[in-house]
Each structure stands twice: as C-alpha cells, then as structure tokens.
C-alpha cells in the first residue's frame, strides 16, 4: 500500500515537472521570438542587452579569462569565443565593439550580456537593459587583449 502510494506520488511529480518544463520552454520561446539570429550573410541580430554587475569581478569566464568590468567584453549564447561584435543601442545610435569571452545562460532573455565598461559607454547603467543590434566585425586595430 505504501509502495503504491509512493509510486503514485512519483508519477504525479514526474508529470508535474514535465509539464512545468514544457510551459517554461513555451514562454521562453515566445520571449525570445523578437530576437533575430545572426544570419551568415548579414551577420546581425536584434534583441535585448543586459550587463554584468561589477561585483562579478575576477570570476572566470567561459574562455578562462577573469571578468574585468573595465574591459570591453561580453557574453553570448552561440557566437564563438573570441568573436568581435559591434553593439549598437537602437534608440541612441551609440555603439561599442566588444569581444565575446563568456556564455549566457540557456534561458536568458538577453542576446548579449555586456561588461560594465561597455554598458557605461552605451548609457544603459540606470536602465539595466536596452534594445540593441549586434554585428560581427573584424578585430579593431586599437583592441587591447
């Protein structure tokens, strides 16, 4: 009797977990739909940018580098580590060039997570998130690695 109840509870929990994951996937797919993936030809993407808080200083990134809020770096889900990207704030037209050295979490609503220095140059510190366009670019001649 106890075993049967435990199995029933286990089955119920499995169904609930599966249903909640399916619902979360649907919500994240709808939330991500405004983002346009970078196409091979035009290499641009539009979506929301967020930024790393300075308190994450010295944490290891996916590339193995330590996060430095003063450097022009960013996290992206799919772009190869080491890719240089121009990030343009759509409302103001201001742009910065950053190096991808980290990964976003799989369910992030943002398409890029910028360093504090990059966020400051785009004027997004107070807002926290802004709409941007990303374009893959060649390494800038004045880039410091």
C-alpha positions in Angstrom: 0.0 0.0 0.0 2.7 2.5 1.0 4.8 1.4 -2.1 1.8 2.0 -4.4 1.2 5.5 -2.9 4.9 6.4 -3.2 4.8 5.2 -6.9 1.7 7.3 -7.5 3.3 10.4 -5.9 6.4 9.7 -8.0 4.4 9.5 -11.2 2.5 12.7 -10.3 5.7 14.6 -9.6 7.2 13.4 -12.9 4.1 14.6 -14.8 4.2 18.0 -13.0 7.9 18.5 -13.6 7.5 17.6 -17.3 4.5 20.0 -17.7 6.3 22.9 -16.0 9.4 22.4 -18.2 7.2 22.4 -21.3 5.4 25.5 -20.2 8.7 27.2 -19.4 10.0 26.3 -22.9 6.9 27.8 -24.5 7.2 31.0 -22.5 11.0 31.3 -23.3 10.4 30.7 -27.0 7.8 33.4 -27.1 10.0 35.8 -25.1 12.9 35.1 -27.4 10.9 35.4 -30.6 11.7 39.2 -31.1 15.4 38.3 -31.3 16.5 37.7 -34.8 19.5 35.3 -35.1 22.7 36.4 -36.9 22.5 35.2 -40.4 25.6 34.1 -42.2 25.2 36.7 -44.9 24.3 39.8 -42.9 25.7 38.8 -39.5 23.3 40.9 -37.4 21.0 40.2 -34.6 18.5 42.4 -32.8 17.3 42.0 -29.2 17.8 43.0 -25.6 21.2 43.7 -24.0 21.9 43.4 -20.2 25.2 43.9 -18.4 27.4 42.1 -15.8 27.5 43.8 -12.4 30.9 44.9 -11.2 30.7 42.6 -8.2 31.4 39.6 -10.6 35.0 41.0 -10.9 37.7 38.3 -11.2 35.2 35.4 -11.8 36.3 33.0 -14.5 34.5 33.4 -17.9 33.9 30.5 -20.3 37.1 31.5 -22.2 39.1 31.1 -18.9 39.8 34.8 -18.7 38.8 36.6 -15.5 35.9 39.1 -15.8 37.2 42.7 -15.7 34.4 45.3 -15.6 36.8 47.8 -17.2 37.4 45.7 -20.3 35.2 45.7 -23.4 33.9 42.1 -23.2 30.6 40.3 -23.4 28.7 37.0 -23.1 26.7 35.5 -26.0 24.9 32.1 -26.3 26.2 30.9 -29.6 28.9 33.2 -31.1 32.4 31.6 -30.9 34.5 32.8 -28.0 36.9 35.5 -29.3 34.4 36.9 -31.8 34.4 40.7 -32.0 30.9 42.3 -32.1 29.7 45.8 -32.6 26.8 46.5 -30.3 24.6 49.4 -31.3 21.9 50.8 -29.0 19.0 51.3 -31.3 17.4 54.3 -29.6 20.5 56.5 -29.4 22.7 55.0 -32.2 25.7 54.8 -29.8 27.9 51.7 -30.4 30.8 49.8 -28.8 32.9 46.9 -30.0 33.3 44.0 -27.6 35.0 40.6 -27.5 32.9 37.6 -26.7 34.6 35.8 -23.9 31.7 34.2 -22.0 28.4 32.4 -22.4 24.9 33.4 -21.5 22.7 31.0 -19.5 20.5 28.9 -21.9 17.2 30.6 -20.9 18.5 34.2 -20.9 16.1 36.8 -22.4 19.1 38.9 -23.4 21.0 38.3 -26.6 24.2 39.7 -25.0 25.5 40.5 -21.5 28.0 43.4 -21.6 30.8 44.3 -19.3 30.2 47.3 -17.1 32.5 49.4 -19.2 30.6 48.6 -22.4 27.3 49.2 -20.7 28.5 52.6 -19.4 29.6 53.7 -22.9 26.1 52.7 -24.2 24.5 54.7 -21.4 22.5 51.8 -20.1 23.7 51.6 -16.5 20.5 53.2 -15.0 18.1 51.2 -17.2 19.8 47.8 -16.9 18.6 46.6 -20.3 18.3 48.2 -23.7 17.4 47.2 -27.3 20.5 46.6 -29.4 21.7 45.4 -32.8 24.8 43.1 -32.9 27.1 42.8 -35.9 30.1 40.6 -36.1 33.2 42.7 -37.0 36.9 42.3 -37.5 39.2 42.8 -34.5 39.7 46.5 -34.0 43.2 47.8 -34.6 43.2 49.5 -31.2 41.9 46.4 -29.3 43.7 45.6 -26.1 43.5 41.9 -25.1 
